[in-house]
Amino acid sequence: MQAFFCLFLVFASVFLTNGSYQETPQQALNQYIAFLNQSTDEVSYRSQQIQLYYSSIEGYKSKLGAPPQMPSSRILESYYYKKALTSVALTEAEKQRLNTSTESLWKLLTKIDETTKKLETYDRLKDYERDKFEKANALMVELQTLTSQFSQAKDAMYAQIQRVYRRYQPYRDTDAYLYAEKEMEQALTSQRKLLDTLSFYLNEKSRADWPKKLVQQSILSDQTLLTSFGKATSTIGYPASDMLNSFRTGLRAIQEVKKRAVDDYTFAAQQTAEHGNKVYRSLINQYNNDLVNWQQSFVKYSTPTRQLLEYPKLSPIFKIDPPQPAIQTIQQAQPFSDGKPLAFVIKPAAAPAQTATFQALNAYVEFINESLRQMNHLQVLVRNYQSSADRYRESAGNKRRNSLTYAHNEYKVPVSEHQLLLLNSVHIPSTYRNSINKQADVLLAMLTEMDNLSIELVDYAARGQYEQDQFRRSDAILDRYAFLFDEFDKKKEQLYQDVRRIHESYPATKPLTSWITAGRALLKIIDANKKIVFGIRAYLRGEATERPATDSLRAEARSLISSEFQNLKGLQRYGPSNGLCPYSPYEAIGTNSLRMAEMAPKIKKPAAVFATHPYEMIYYFFNNELVYQYNKFSELAKVGVLKAVTEPNVFAFRRSTPAVGQQTIPEDTIQPGPKPDSERKPIDTARLTQPTEPRQQDRTVIKHDTVYVNQVRTDTVYIGQKSQSDGSLSLAGFAPNNMVLLLDVSASMASPYKMPLLKRSIKSLLSVLRPEDQLCIVVYSGKARVVLKPTSGANVNEITHVIDQLQSDGDTDADKGLQLAYKMANKHYIRAGNNRIILATDGEFSVSDDVYDLVRKSSKDDVFLTIFTFGKSEVNGKNLIKLAQSGQGSYTHITAGNANLQLILEAQAKRVP
C-alpha cells in the first residue's frame, strides 16, 4: 500500500509539471522582453561608466581634479539571453526570427562590454600619459556608435515581438484589460517619441540647442492623456487596478519633470548642455523605473484574467559633442504688447461650479503667485545691479575699480503654468475665459520682457558698454524695470479680482458646510489685512498723510477667533503638528491679524540711509503669515475655496537719483537704444553668466597681525559696549574686511522674526561693501558647508543670489560650523584687516571644549567672533555670551530696529592704521 502511494505521488508530480507549468505564447514573448530589459540595464551601466570617466578626464585636463579613474566593470549577465532562446510555446518560424534577433543583439551587447573593458584597461595602465587620451577618445567614439546601434536593434526586435503578440491576442476595445494595456502603450510611446529627440552629451560644457517647443507640446499631450486615462479601472480586479492608478501617478511625475525643464531653460541654462543632460537623465529614470515598472506590474497581476505583453525599457544613448548650434545673438528687448482687458458682465450661475472649473480658476491664482515670486527675485537682482552701477559711476576716476557684472541665472518665466492654464480654461465659460486669458497673456508677456531686459543687461555689462555710453542704456533699462514692476502689480490685481468675481458667481454645492463658512470668514479677514497693506503702501509713498486705521481689522480678528468652533463645527481637529488640521491655519490667521493690527501703526517712513525699506517686514508678514495660511486652508478644503494672491514687495526696487551731470533716458526712448556694432565678434555667451572671480591671495604660510597681540584692541566691540562709530554708513577709512558669516539655517529659524531679519541685515551690508572687502557664508543645519566662498564686495549680485536662496531646514550642528568658519577665516586672512566671524543663531547650543579653545586662540591672532541672536524675544544665552567673550567680539540681539545697521557696525570695527 505504501509503495502504491509513492507511485501515485510520482505520477501526480509529472502531471502537474506537464499541465500547470505549460508555457503560453505570451509568456514566451515576455521572456524576450526580459532579455531586452536586462540588456538595456547592462548598456545603461556602461554608459554611466563612460559619462563618469569623461568627466574625470575633463577635470584632470583642467588641472583641477585627480587623475582620471574608470569605474569598475561588471560581469555580463547571460541568464536572460539563454532563457529567451529556450522558449517552446511559439511556432518554429516565429522562434527562428526572434532568436536570430536575440543573437544579433547579444553580439552587440558583448561588443559594448568588450570595448568598455578595453577603456578600463587603458585607464589602469595610465596609457593616457603617453598618448594624451587619443585612444580613449577613439574608444568612446566607438561606444557612441555601438550604443546607438543597440538602441535601434532593440526597438526593431520589440516591433517583431508585438506583431507576434497580436496574432495570439487580437485587440478588443470591449475588453477592459486590453483597453488599459493600449492606454499605457500609447502613453509610453508618447514619452519615447520625445526621448528619441534627446541625447546625453559628454561634453556638457559646450552649448547645445534644447527642443523646448517639443517638450511644451509633449506637456499638452500628456495633459490631454491624463484627462481621460484610466476609464477601465473600475472594471479591472485588484491589484491590477491599483497598478493603473500608480501608472497615472507616474505620468503626473513625468509631467512635473517636463514643466520644470521648460521653466528652468533660462538664459544661463542655454549656455551649456548641462540642462539638457539633467532633463534627459530625469526622464529616462522616470520612464524606466516608474512607467515601465507599473506597466509590467499590471501585466503580472492581470495574468489570472488576461495574459498581456510587457513593455521594454528605453535604452539611453550618448554623444560626445553636441551639434554646433547657431551663434546666439543678444537682441534688444521689445516692449510687451498691452491691451485693455475685455469687459464682461457677471451672471449668477444656476448650478455649482464643476471640479474642473474650480481647478481652472485656481490655476490663475497660482500662476499669479508664481509670477510674483519670480518678479521679486528679479527686483532684488536689479536693485543690486543699480547699486553697483551707481558706485561705479561715482568712482569714475578710480582706475583700479573692478568691472561691472550682472547675472539672472535663477529667474524663470513660468511658461508651463501659463500653457496648462490656457489648456484647462476650456472649463470656464467663453464669455469670461477670453478676458482672463488675455490678461494672463499680458502678464506672461511682461515677465518675458523682464527676462529679455536682463539678458540684454548681462550682455551690456559683459561687453563693458557702459564705458561707451556713460550708462545711458543701463538707465533706460532700469527705468523700464521700474515701470514694469509697478504695472505688473496693477494688472495682476485686476486679473485676480476678475477671477474672484467669476468664482463667486457660482453657488456653493453645500453653502452651510463648515469649509464654506470658515473659508468665507477667512477670506473676509484676508481682505481686511490687504486693505491695511495697501494703506501702508500709500502712506510710505506719500499718497496718504496717515497710517491706515486698524480698529476694523482688530474687530474682525476678534470676531474670527470668537467664531472658531462655530465656523469649523464638524471638522476634525488633529492638532497643530498635523498638516491636515484645518484649525491650525484658521487660528494662525486670527492671531496674525491681531499682530498686523499692532504692527501697522508703528510703521515709520524710511530713512534715506537705510538699505532695506520698512515695508519689507509687512510684505513678508502678509505673504507668509496670512496668505500662506489661507492658501493652506484652501488646499485642505473638501469643497471649492479659491486661493488668494500674495503681494509684491513694491519697494524692493526704487530708481536712484542720477549723480550730477548724469542724464537719465526718458522712458519713451527705450525702444531705439544704442545700436549694436554689426561688425563686432560673436558674443561669448559662456562668459556672460560667469561672475567676476573674487580676489584671492596666494598664501602658503598665513601671517597674522602680531603687531596687535600685546596691545589693547581699540578696534574691537566688546560685550556690553556700544560701537564708537559715528553712525556713518560708509566703510571709508576702515580696514578691509574678511568677514565669515556663520548662519544657523535650522528649521527653528523659519520665522518672520528670524530668517527675514537675517537676510535683511546681510543685504544692508552689501550697500556699503567695497571691492577690497570679502564676504564668505558658511551655513550649518545637520551638516556645516560653505555656500559662498570668499567673494569680493564688487560681486553684489553673486552674494545676493546666495542670500536669497537661504532656507530654514534640518537640525543644528554649530560645533562643526564654527570649525569650518575659522578654517575659512584663517585661510583668507587679511593682514591689518578686520578678520571677523559673525555667528547668527536663534538660541543656545552645546559647544565642545576644543571649539572654546579654538575661539580663544584665534582671538589672540586677531580673528574675532561676534554673535547675533534672532527671535521675537531676546535670547538669554549664557553659553553664547561666554563664546562671544572668548572671541572678543560683541553679542547683540537683532530686531527690526537695528537689523539694517548692526552688521555694518561690525564691518567698521577696525580703522585703517
Secondary structure as the mmCIF struct_conf table of DSSP 4:
data_model
#
loop_
_struct_conf.conf_type_id
_struct_conf.id
_struct_conf.beg_label_comp_id
_struct_conf.beg_label_asym_id
_struct_conf.beg_label_seq_id
_struct_conf.end_label_comp_id
_struct_conf.end_label_asym_id
_struct_conf.end_label_seq_id
HELX_RH_AL_P HELX_RH_AL_P1 GLN A 2 GLY A 19
TURN_TY1_P TURN_TY1_P1 SER A 20 TYR A 21
HELX_LH_PP_P HELX_LH_PP_P1 GLN A 22 THR A 24
HELX_RH_AL_P HELX_RH_AL_P2 PRO A 25 LYS A 61
TURN_TY1_P TURN_TY1_P2 SER A 62 LYS A 63
BEND BEND1 LEU A 64 GLY A 65
HELX_LH_PP_P HELX_LH_PP_P2 ALA A 66 ALA A 66
BEND BEND2 PRO A 67 PRO A 67
HELX_LH_PP_P HELX_LH_PP_P3 PRO A 68 PRO A 68
HELX_LH_PP_P HELX_LH_PP_P4 MET A 70 SER A 73
HELX_LH_PP_P HELX_LH_PP_P5 ILE A 75 GLU A 77
HELX_RH_AL_P HELX_RH_AL_P3 TYR A 79 LEU A 85
TURN_TY1_P TURN_TY1_P3 THR A 86 THR A 86
BEND BEND3 ALA A 89 LEU A 90
HELX_RH_AL_P HELX_RH_AL_P4 GLU A 92 ARG A 124
TURN_TY1_P TURN_TY1_P4 LEU A 125 ASP A 127
HELX_RH_AL_P HELX_RH_AL_P5 TYR A 128 ASP A 131
TURN_TY1_P TURN_TY1_P5 LYS A 132 PHE A 133
HELX_RH_AL_P HELX_RH_AL_P6 GLU A 134 TYR A 168
BEND BEND4 GLN A 169 GLN A 169
TURN_TY1_P TURN_TY1_P6 ASP A 173 THR A 174
BEND BEND5 ASP A 175 ASP A 175
HELX_RH_AL_P HELX_RH_AL_P7 ALA A 176 LEU A 195
TURN_TY1_P TURN_TY1_P7 ASP A 196 THR A 197
STRN STRN1 PHE A 200 TYR A 201
BEND BEND6 LEU A 202 LEU A 202
TURN_TY1_P TURN_TY1_P8 GLU A 204 LYS A 205
BEND BEND7 SER A 206 SER A 206
HELX_RH_AL_P HELX_RH_AL_P8 LYS A 212 SER A 228
TURN_TY1_P TURN_TY1_P9 PHE A 229 ALA A 232
HELX_RH_3T_P HELX_RH_3T_P1 THR A 233 THR A 235
BEND BEND8 ILE A 236 ILE A 236
TURN_TY1_P TURN_TY1_P10 TYR A 238 PRO A 239
HELX_RH_AL_P HELX_RH_AL_P9 ALA A 240 ASP A 263
TURN_TY1_P TURN_TY1_P11 ASP A 264 ASP A 264
TURN_TY1_P TURN_TY1_P12 PHE A 267 ALA A 268
HELX_RH_3T_P HELX_RH_3T_P2 ALA A 269 GLN A 271
BEND BEND9 THR A 272 ALA A 273
HELX_RH_AL_P HELX_RH_AL_P10 GLU A 274 GLN A 286
HELX_RH_PI_P HELX_RH_PI_P1 TYR A 287 LEU A 291
HELX_RH_AL_P HELX_RH_AL_P11 VAL A 292 SER A 302
TURN_TY1_P TURN_TY1_P13 THR A 303 THR A 305
HELX_LH_PP_P HELX_LH_PP_P6 PRO A 312 PRO A 316
STRN STRN2 PHE A 318 LYS A 319
BEND BEND10 ILE A 320 ASP A 321
HELX_LH_PP_P HELX_LH_PP_P7 PRO A 325 GLN A 328
HELX_LH_PP_P HELX_LH_PP_P8 GLN A 331 PHE A 336
HELX_LH_PP_P HELX_LH_PP_P9 LYS A 340 ALA A 343
BEND BEND11 ALA A 350 ALA A 351
HELX_LH_PP_P HELX_LH_PP_P10 PRO A 352 GLN A 354
HELX_RH_AL_P HELX_RH_AL_P12 THR A 355 GLU A 394
TURN_TY1_P TURN_TY1_P14 SER A 395 GLY A 397
TURN_TY1_P TURN_TY1_P15 LYS A 399 ARG A 400
HELX_LH_PP_P HELX_LH_PP_P11 ARG A 401 LEU A 404
TURN_TY1_P TURN_TY1_P16 ASN A 409 GLU A 410
HELX_RH_AL_P HELX_RH_AL_P13 VAL A 415 ASN A 424
HELX_RH_3T_P HELX_RH_3T_P3 SER A 425 HIS A 427
BEND BEND12 ILE A 428 ILE A 428
HELX_RH_AL_P HELX_RH_AL_P14 SER A 430 ALA A 462
TURN_TY1_P TURN_TY1_P17 ARG A 463 GLN A 465
HELX_RH_AL_P HELX_RH_AL_P15 TYR A 466 ASP A 469
TURN_TY1_P TURN_TY1_P18 GLN A 470 PHE A 471
HELX_RH_AL_P HELX_RH_AL_P16 ARG A 472 GLU A 504
TURN_TY1_P TURN_TY1_P19 SER A 505 SER A 505
BEND BEND13 TYR A 506 TYR A 506
HELX_LH_PP_P HELX_LH_PP_P12 PRO A 507 ALA A 508
BEND BEND14 THR A 509 LYS A 510
TURN_TY1_P TURN_TY1_P20 PRO A 511 LEU A 512
BEND BEND15 THR A 513 THR A 513
HELX_RH_AL_P HELX_RH_AL_P17 SER A 514 ARG A 541
TURN_TY1_P TURN_TY1_P21 GLY A 542 GLY A 542
BEND BEND16 GLU A 543 GLU A 543
BEND BEND17 THR A 545 GLU A 546
HELX_LH_PP_P HELX_LH_PP_P13 ARG A 547 ALA A 549
HELX_RH_AL_P HELX_RH_AL_P18 ASP A 551 SER A 562
TURN_TY1_P TURN_TY1_P22 SER A 563 SER A 563
HELX_RH_AL_P HELX_RH_AL_P19 GLU A 564 ASN A 567
TURN_TY1_P TURN_TY1_P23 LEU A 568 GLY A 570
BEND BEND18 LEU A 571 LEU A 571
TURN_TY1_P TURN_TY1_P24 PRO A 576 SER A 577
TURN_TY1_P TURN_TY1_P25 GLY A 579 LEU A 580
TURN_TY1_P TURN_TY1_P26 PRO A 582 PRO A 582
HELX_RH_AL_P HELX_RH_AL_P20 TYR A 583 MET A 599
HELX_RH_3T_P HELX_RH_3T_P4 ALA A 600 LYS A 602
HELX_LH_PP_P HELX_LH_PP_P14 LYS A 605 ALA A 607
TURN_TY1_P TURN_TY1_P27 ALA A 608 VAL A 609
BEND BEND19 ALA A 611 THR A 612
TURN_TY1_P TURN_TY1_P28 PRO A 614 PRO A 614
HELX_RH_AL_P HELX_RH_AL_P21 TYR A 615 PHE A 621
HELX_RH_PI_P HELX_RH_PI_P2 PHE A 622 VAL A 627
HELX_RH_AL_P HELX_RH_AL_P22 TYR A 628 LEU A 636
BEND BEND20 LYS A 638 VAL A 639
TURN_TY1_P TURN_TY1_P29 VAL A 650 PHE A 651
BEND BEND21 ALA A 652 PHE A 653
HELX_LH_PP_P HELX_LH_PP_P15 ARG A 655 ALA A 659
TURN_TY1_P TURN_TY1_P30 VAL A 660 GLY A 661
HELX_LH_PP_P HELX_LH_PP_P16 THR A 664 PRO A 666
HELX_RH_3T_P HELX_RH_3T_P5 GLU A 667 THR A 669
TURN_TY1_P TURN_TY1_P31 ILE A 670 PRO A 672
HELX_LH_PP_P HELX_LH_PP_P17 PRO A 674 PRO A 676
TURN_TY1_P TURN_TY1_P32 SER A 678 GLU A 679
BEND BEND22 ARG A 680 ARG A 680
HELX_LH_PP_P HELX_LH_PP_P18 LYS A 681 ILE A 683
HELX_RH_AL_P HELX_RH_AL_P23 THR A 685 LEU A 688
TURN_TY1_P TURN_TY1_P33 THR A 689 THR A 689
HELX_LH_PP_P HELX_LH_PP_P19 GLN A 690 ARG A 695
BEND BEND23 THR A 700 VAL A 701
HELX_RH_3T_P HELX_RH_3T_P6 THR A 706 TYR A 708
TURN_TY1_P TURN_TY1_P34 VAL A 709 ASN A 710
BEND BEND24 GLN A 711 GLN A 711
TURN_TY1_P TURN_TY1_P35 THR A 714 ASP A 715
BEND BEND25 THR A 716 THR A 716
TURN_TY1_P TURN_TY1_P36 ILE A 719 GLY A 720
HELX_LH_PP_P HELX_LH_PP_P20 GLN A 721 SER A 723
BEND BEND26 LEU A 729 LEU A 729
TURN_TY1_P TURN_TY1_P37 ALA A 732 GLY A 733
STRN STRN3 PHE A 734 PHE A 734
HELX_LH_PP_P HELX_LH_PP_P21 ALA A 735 PRO A 736
STRN STRN4 ASN A 737 ASP A 744
BEND BEND27 SER A 746 SER A 746
HELX_RH_3T_P HELX_RH_3T_P7 ALA A 747 MET A 749
BEND BEND28 SER A 751 SER A 751
TURN_TY1_P TURN_TY1_P38 PRO A 752 LYS A 754
HELX_RH_AL_P HELX_RH_AL_P24 MET A 755 LEU A 766
TURN_TY1_P TURN_TY1_P39 SER A 767 VAL A 768
TURN_TY1_P TURN_TY1_P40 PRO A 771 GLU A 772
STRN STRN5 GLN A 774 TYR A 780
BEND BEND29 SER A 781 LYS A 783
STRN STRN6 ALA A 784 SER A 792
TURN_TY1_P TURN_TY1_P41 GLY A 793 ALA A 794
HELX_RH_AL_P HELX_RH_AL_P25 VAL A 796 ASP A 804
TURN_TY1_P TURN_TY1_P42 GLN A 805 GLN A 805
BEND BEND30 GLY A 810 GLY A 810
HELX_RH_AL_P HELX_RH_AL_P26 ALA A 814 LYS A 827
TURN_TY1_P TURN_TY1_P43 HIS A 828 HIS A 828
TURN_TY1_P TURN_TY1_P44 ARG A 831 ALA A 832
BEND BEND31 GLY A 833 GLY A 833
STRN STRN7 ASN A 834 THR A 841
BEND BEND32 ASP A 842 GLY A 843
HELX_RH_AL_P HELX_RH_AL_P27 ASP A 849 LYS A 860
TURN_TY1_P TURN_TY1_P45 ASP A 861 ASP A 862
STRN STRN8 PHE A 864 THR A 869
BEND BEND33 GLY A 871 SER A 873
HELX_RH_AL_P HELX_RH_AL_P28 LYS A 878 SER A 886
TURN_TY1_P TURN_TY1_P46 GLY A 887 GLN A 888
STRN STRN9 TYR A 891 HIS A 893
TURN_TY1_P TURN_TY1_P47 ALA A 896 LEU A 901
HELX_RH_AL_P HELX_RH_AL_P29 GLN A 902 ALA A 907
TURN_TY1_P TURN_TY1_P48 GLN A 908 GLN A 908
BEND BEND34 ALA A 909 LYS A 910
STRN STRN10 ARG A 911 ARG A 911
#
